[in-house]
Amino acid sequence: MRTVAIIPARMGSTRFPGKPMEKILGVPMIGHVYYRTSMANGVDLTCVATCDRVIFDYINGIGGYAVMTSDLHDRASDRAAEALVTIESQKETIFDIVAMIQGDEPLLNPNDFYQAIIHLKEDPGINVVNLMGIIKNKEDFLDKNIVKVVTNIKNEALYFSREPIPYECHKVNGAYVHYQTGLIFFRHDYLLKFNSMDQTPLEIIESIDMMRILENSERVKMVTIAGENFGVDTEQDMAIVRGLMAKDLLFKKYNNRS
């Protein structure tokens, strides 16, 4: 089974405009995400999907692969679906699995990808796998920029919210308190099906794509990552990431390539 990783990215972020090209130790954030995703075992092709020429030109300039998309998309999944059609046309290849990687997770660990890919390869009943991490402090639990997820005993998502769920987890011991990462893996046909579905009420209220799947009575398999991801939503987040990146071992493998 062939896997393509698509990284949707745009300059017009509401909370942090221009963040894909914001530099972290000399490398634009989108560069960190691209390099790390390209390292993932099981990923055959990595592509950045963008509506902004500055991102497109940067990725091509470092020897990467990017495609231009419409600037009308509200959701990353919509941009990824459009890009998938373009990629398969350009490469004359049909991919079985589409890894949608948010462009604002510069500290992602490519070793985590295999956990998701293997679930899709081994279980034909799974159409979507979303990686999740453990929330370890109350500040993150209360942060509306961090999407929380609760699961059933099969580690299938029950609900996603920007509010602190489940209740009584102000103790935050990690047992049931998880956050959604921006690393989501679809079967090829299911991404296209998902893109054709109408947005749902709770998806709009929460501003979380995966709610569309749950509201249509379908499943999202959740898999816990070994370490931590850190998404960048604000300039304050960027300052924290710069400090973490300075100590990051993966960064040393691609530093000075941008």
N, C-alpha and C positions, 0 to 999 in steps of 0.2 A: 504493500500500500504506500502510495506517495503522499507526502505532506508538504504543503506550502504554508509558510508563515507570512501573514499580512499585517503590517503595522500601520493602522490609520493614524494620520497626523494632520493637524491644521494649525495655522498661526492664530486664528481668531477665538481662542479660548476665552470664555466669559470671565473666569476667575483669575486667569494669568495669561493675558495676550502675549503672543510671541514665544511661549515657553519652549516649543520644540527646538528652537535655535539658540536658546539660552545656554551659555557655556558652563560646563562643570569640569573644572581643572583643564580648561583648554579645548574640550571636546563638546560640541553641541549635544543637548540631551538626546535628540533623535539619533545621533551617532552612537551613543552608548547603547541605546536599545537595539539598534541595527546590528552592531558588532556582536553583542551578547546573544541575540536571537540566532545569528548565523553560526554560533558555536554549538547550538543544540543538537544532540544526537537524535536522529530520526527526522530531522527537517531537511528536505531536499532542495528547497528554494526559499529565500527570504526576500520580501518586497515591501517597500514603503508606499502606501496609498495616500496621496495628498492632493489638495486643490490649490496648493501654493507653490509657485515656481521656485521660490527660494529654497524650499525643502527638497523639491525634485532635483534642482541643480546641485545642491550639496551632496545628496546621496549618490548621484551619478559621478560627481567629482571625486569621491573616495573609492570609486570602482564598484559601487553597489548598484542595486536595481530598484527603480521606482516607476510608478505609473501615475498619471494625472487622473483625477476624478472630478465629478461635479462639485460645485461649491454650495449646493443646496441641501446637503445631508445634515440632519440633526443628530443622527446616531452613528457611532463608530461601526456598528454592524452593517448599516446601509452602505457606508463607504467601502467596507470590506467586500460586500457582495458585488458591488459594481466592479471593484478592482479584480475580483476573481475571474469574471468574464473576460476582462481585458488581458489578464495574465495568461489564461488558457489559450486565448487566441494568438497572442504573441509567441508563446512558447510551444504551441501546438501539442499541448499535453493536458490531460485531465487528471486532476489531483483528487485523492480519496478523502483526505483530511485537510481542513483549513484551520490553522492556528491563528486566532485573532489576538494580536498582542498590542495592548495599549501603548502609545508612544510616550507616556509619562511615567514609566517605571524603569528608570535608568539603572537600578540595582538588581534587576531580575537575575535569577540564577538559571542558566540554560539547562542545568542538570534536572530541573523540576519538570521539564517538558515531557520527558519519557514516561512519567507516571500517567499523564493524561493520554498520550498516544497509545500506550499499551492497553488501556481500558477500551478505547475505541476499536482497536485491532482484535481484541479477544472477546468482546461482548457485543454482538450485533444489535442487542436491545437498547444500547446507549447511543444517543445521537449528539449529546452535548456534554462536555466535561469542563468544569470551571475550577481552577485551583483556588484554594483558600488558605489563609494563615491564621495563627492564634493571636488574639488580642491579649496583651499582657499588662495593660494599665488602664486606669479609669479615664484618663484624658483621651486616649484613642477611642474608648468605648462610647464616649459622649460626643466625639467629633463627627459632625454631619458630613464632612468630606470623605469619611471612611464608611464604606458600605458594609453593614453587618449582615450575616446570613445565619439562619438556624436550619438544622437538617433533621431528617428522621434517622432511624437506627441503621438504615442502609446508606447513610451519607448522601441522600438526595435532598436537594433544597426544598424547604417548606415555605420560606419567605425571605426576601431581601429588603432591607430598610436602611435609611440614613439615621433613623432613630436608634437608641440603645435597646437592642433585643438580644436575648430574652430578658424579661423582668427579673429583678433580684440579683442580677449579675454585677451589681456595683462592687461586689467582692472581687470580680474579675480573676478567677483562678485558672482560666484556660480550658476548663472542661467542656463548656458549651459555647464559649464566646469566640466567634470567628469573624474574620473580615474577608470580603471578596477581593481577589486580585483581578487585575485586568488581563489575565491570561485565560482565554476561553477557546476551546477546541470543538469544532463542529465537523460532523460528516458533511461532505460536499453538498449533497442534495438537500440536507436539512438546513444549511445556511441559506440556500436559495428559497426554500420554503419559508423559513423564518422571516426573510426579507419581504416576502409577499404578504405576510400577515399584517392586519391592521394593528396599529398601536392600541394598547389596552389601557383602561382607566388607571390601574395601579402602576403600570409602567410609567405613565405620564406623571402621576402624583409623586412617585418616588424618584423619577428620572433614572430608572435602572432598566436596561434592555431585557435582562433575564426574566423580569416579571411577566413579559409577554408570553414566555413559554409556560410559566406556572399558571397563568390565567387561562391558558388554552388546555389545561389539564394534562400537560406533558412534563417530562422529567428533566432535571439538570443534575447530573452526577457531580458531587463535590469531592475533591481530593486535597488533602492537607499537605502543604509543602513542608520541607524539612527545616528551612530557616525562616527568614523574614523578607518580605517585599516592602518597598517604601515608595508609594506613589507621590508625585509632585502635583499638588493642587494650588499652592500659594508660593509667594516669594519666600515666606518663612520656611516652607518645606525645602525649597531649593538650598537654603543656607545649611540646613541639617544634612542634606544629601552630599553637599560638597565635603563636609567633614567626614562622612562615612566613606565616600569614594576615595579619599586620601589614604585610607587603610585597606582598600579593597584589592584582593589578590587578582581577580579577573581583569581589573582595569590595567594591570601591568602587561597583560598579554596583547592589548591593542592600543595602548598609549603611543602617541607620536605617529599614528597612522592617519589622523585627520588633518 
